[in-house]
Amino acid sequence: MNNFIQARSEEIKYHESFYTENDLFEPGTWLAKPVKVVLEMLELLNLNRIRVLDLGCGVGRNSIPIAQILKNHNGTITCIDLIPTAIDILVENSKKYDVDNQILPEVADAESFSILPNEFDYIVSCSCLEHVSSVEAFRKVVKRMIDGTKERGINTILMSTEIEEIDIETGKISEGLIELNLKTEEAFSYLQELYKDWEILIERNLPQALNEVKYGKEIEFRSNWITFVARRKGGIS
Ligand SMILES: C[S@@+](CC[C@H](N)C(=O)[O-])C[C@H]1O[C@@H](n2cnc3c(N)ncnc32)[C@H](O)[C@@H]1O
C-alpha cells in the first residue's frame, strides 16, 4: 500500500473510533476545549452576518463555540470534514448546543472543496492541512483559502509538522505516518510566500506530544504544532 493510502486509512480509522468513544468537550481529551487562538482571532472581525469556514471541522471543537458566538450576529459557519461520522456527530452536537441554524455541515475533502472568491470573512484550518496528498495540494488549498477570503478577512492555520511516532512499548521512534509530513521551516516558508501580500499576525511553533492508539498500539505522537494567522489587506483598517 502506498504511504498516502495507508496514512489516510489510519487517519480515518483513528478519528472514527475517537469521535465515537469520546464526547465533544470531554475533559482529559483533545476535544476538551476549543483552540484559544481560533476564538481570539474572531474578536478582530466584524461579526455582523459573518461567514466562517472550518476546514476539517471534526465534531465541532472549534465550530460549535464559534457558532455560539455567531448566533447573535446572524452569522453562519460552513463546516467540512472528510469523515461522514464526524459530520453526523457534528450535526448532533449542533442540535445539542442549539446552534443548528448557524452550522452548514458538509462531507468533503478539503483538497477538492471549492471556495468562491471573497466568500468568507474567516477561514480556520485546524489539523487539516497535514492530511492533504502533496505539497502541491497543500499550496492549492491555501491558494483557495486566500482567494476565498474577503478584504480584511482572516485565515488561521494550525498544523503539525515534523511528526514522529514513538512506540510506547518498545521505545522505537519512526517518522509519523501522515499524508504530508512537512519540516517546520518548510511549512512556514510556503505560508510566507503564499501570504506575501497579507499582514502576518501570528507565526509560532511549539513542540507537542499526544498519546494515541494507532495500528492497535499505544503510540506517542510528537510534532511541532504551528500557528500561522494572517489578515488580508484592503478596505478600511
Ligand atoms: C485532529 S482532527 C481536528 C478536528 C478539528 N479541526 C478540531 O480542531 O477539533 C482532524 C480532522 O480533519 C479531518 N480531515 C483530515 N483530512 C481531511 C481532508 N483532506 N479534508 C477534510 N477533512 C479532513 C479529519 O477527518 C479530522 O476530523
The ligand as an ORCA input file, in Angstrom:
! r2SCAN-3c Opt
* xyz 0 1
  C      -7.216     16.200     14.557
  S      -8.787     16.371     13.846
  C      -9.164     18.059     14.204
  C     -10.632     18.352     14.099
  C     -10.987     19.825     14.383
  N     -10.387     20.727     13.422
  C     -10.541     20.191     15.774
  O      -9.643     21.036     15.910
  O     -11.094     19.616     16.718
  C      -8.505     16.414     12.098
  C      -9.802     16.370     11.298
  O      -9.512     16.664      9.932
  C     -10.293     15.805      9.120
  N      -9.601     15.690      7.831
  C      -8.438     15.054      7.579
  N      -8.110     15.173      6.288
  C      -9.076     15.923      5.715
  C      -9.289     16.393      4.397
  N      -8.434     16.106      3.417
  N     -10.398     17.113      4.153
  C     -11.278     17.395      5.152
  N     -11.119     16.959      6.421
  C     -10.035     16.242      6.700
  C     -10.339     14.509      9.893
  O     -11.406     13.715      9.458
  C     -10.487     15.005     11.311
  O     -11.823     15.146     11.690
*
